[in-house]
């Protein structure tokens, strides 16, 4: 018989942010880059985004989560953390894939910032046109 590991690991990405999630059996404590969850993610809507995979699978109180995040801004990092937690939960139990997929957390959000074009001040914005 194969022993279950005491930790499940996964990587998640969003925009230019990369997050690594480590799930361990515990009480629901979340630590991000060595800081408390509420300190690292001050905005309530982003906190809800990060813990949404746990709520979708009803496993919030089962795991202590250690997250390492690099790159991007707050929104990109929150999306990367959600993706990493989702993947780690699926590694823990493949049966959890169905509710996570239904909620839309399994697919990586591939949207990125559109590049600036030459002869324009931005990606889509143009300089003011003057006929005369």
C-alpha positions, 0 to 999 in steps of 0.5 A, spaced: 500 500 500 502 506 498 502 512 503 499 518 502 504 524 503 503 529 508 504 535 503 501 537 496 504 542 492 502 545 485 504 552 481 499 557 479 500 563 474 496 569 472 499 575 468 506 575 470 505 572 477 507 565 479 505 562 486 507 556 489 502 552 494 503 547 499 497 544 502 498 540 509 493 537 514 491 543 519 486 548 521 485 553 515 491 557 516 494 561 510 501 564 510 503 568 504 511 569 503 512 568 511 506 573 512 499 573 515 494 572 510 490 578 512 497 582 512 499 580 505 492 581 502 489 587 504 483 587 499 477 583 501 475 582 494 482 579 493 482 575 499 475 572 497 478 570 490 484 566 494 480 562 498 474 561 493 477 554 491 477 552 498 469 554 499 467 551 492 470 544 495 468 545 502 475 544 505 477 551 508 478 548 515 482 542 513 488 545 510 494 549 512 496 553 506 503 556 505 504 560 499 510 563 495 508 568 490 513 572 485 512 577 480 505 581 478 501 586 482 496 584 487 490 582 482 495 577 478 498 574 485 491 573 487 489 569 481 496 565 481 494 563 488 487 561 486 490 557 481 496 554 485 491 552 490 486 549 485 491 545 482 494 542 489 487 540 491 486 536 485 493 533 487 490 531 494 483 528 491 482 528 483 475 527 485 475 535 487 476 537 480 469 537 478 466 542 483 473 546 481 472 545 474 464 547 474 466 554 478 472 555 473 478 555 477 482 549 473 483 553 467 489 558 467 487 565 465 491 566 459 489 574 458 495 578 458 497 586 457 497 588 450 503 591 447 504 598 446 504 599 438 509 604 435 506 611 432 501 610 438 501 612 445 498 606 448 496 599 445 489 601 442 489 609 443 491 613 438 494 621 438 489 626 436 487 626 429 487 633 425 485 634 418 488 641 417 
